[in-house]
Amino acid sequence: MSTAALQQVWDTILGYNLTTANKRWLAEHLIEQVETETKAQMKPYTMTELNAMIDESEADFAAGRVYSMEESRKLRKAHLAKLIRK
């Protein structure tokens, strides 16, 4: 993106021109926020969480709350067909 195009985006979003210092401050804070959100999204599961998920899956299997591969394919195709029609 060219400098002029980027300036136009800033002007459109904010409604006025920012000084270079203000642009730098905003960019630094946006990057910091994105990094914080990314770290929160990528937090690994604990062993307790993993074991709880496994226990839940095993209970579903034992109770018969599972789909065969063929049932799963049919459900997926029906869901995709519904999305395409929208």
C-alpha positions as CSV (number, residue, x, y, z in Angstrom):
1,M,0.0,0.0,0.0
2,S,1.4,3.4,-0.9
3,T,2.0,6.1,1.7
4,A,-0.8,8.2,0.1
5,A,-3.2,5.3,0.3
6,L,-2.3,4.6,3.9
7,Q,-2.8,8.3,4.8
8,Q,-6.2,8.2,3.1
9,V,-7.2,5.1,5.2
10,W,-6.0,6.9,8.4
11,D,-8.0,10.0,7.5
12,T,-11.1,8.0,6.7
13,I,-11.0,6.0,9.9
14,L,-10.2,8.8,12.2
15,G,-11.7,11.8,10.3
16,Y,-8.5,13.9,10.6
17,N,-4.8,13.9,10.1
18,L,-2.5,12.4,12.7
19,T,1.0,13.6,13.4
20,T,3.7,11.1,12.8
21,A,4.2,10.7,16.6
22,N,0.5,10.0,17.1
23,K,0.6,7.4,14.3
24,R,3.6,5.7,15.9
25,W,1.8,5.6,19.3
26,L,-1.4,4.2,17.8
27,A,0.5,1.6,15.7
28,E,2.5,0.5,18.8
29,H,-0.6,0.1,20.9
30,L,-2.5,-1.8,18.1
31,I,0.5,-4.2,17.7
32,E,0.6,-4.7,21.5
33,Q,-3.2,-5.4,21.6
34,V,-2.9,-7.9,18.7
35,E,0.0,-9.7,20.4
36,T,-1.9,-9.9,23.7
37,E,-5.0,-11.3,22.0
38,T,-2.9,-13.8,20.0
39,K,-1.2,-15.1,23.1
40,A,-4.5,-15.6,24.8
41,Q,-5.9,-17.5,21.8
42,M,-2.9,-19.8,21.6
43,K,-2.8,-20.8,25.2
44,P,-2.2,-24.5,25.4
45,Y,-4.6,-26.8,27.2
46,T,-3.6,-28.0,30.7
47,M,-3.4,-31.8,31.4
48,T,-6.6,-31.4,33.5
49,E,-8.4,-29.8,30.6
50,L,-7.2,-32.5,28.2
51,N,-8.2,-35.3,30.5
52,A,-11.7,-33.7,31.0
53,M,-12.2,-33.5,27.2
54,I,-11.1,-37.2,26.9
55,D,-13.5,-38.2,29.7
56,E,-16.3,-36.4,28.1
57,S,-15.6,-38.0,24.7
58,E,-15.5,-41.5,26.3
59,A,-18.8,-40.8,28.1
60,D,-20.4,-39.7,24.8
61,F,-19.1,-42.9,23.1
62,A,-20.3,-45.1,25.9
63,A,-23.8,-43.5,25.7
64,G,-24.0,-43.9,22.0
65,R,-23.8,-40.1,21.2
66,V,-21.5,-40.6,18.2
67,Y,-21.9,-40.5,14.4
68,S,-20.5,-43.0,11.9
69,M,-18.3,-41.7,9.2
70,E,-21.1,-41.9,6.7
71,E,-23.5,-40.0,9.0
72,S,-20.9,-37.4,9.5
73,R,-20.4,-37.0,5.8
74,K,-24.1,-36.6,5.2
75,L,-24.4,-34.0,8.0
76,R,-21.5,-32.0,6.6
77,K,-22.8,-32.1,3.1
78,A,-26.3,-31.0,4.2
79,H,-24.7,-28.2,6.3
80,L,-22.6,-27.0,3.4
81,A,-25.5,-27.1,1.0
82,K,-27.6,-25.0,3.4
83,L,-24.7,-22.4,3.6
84,I,-24.4,-22.2,-0.2
85,R,-28.2,-21.6,-0.6
86,K,-28.0,-18.5,1.7
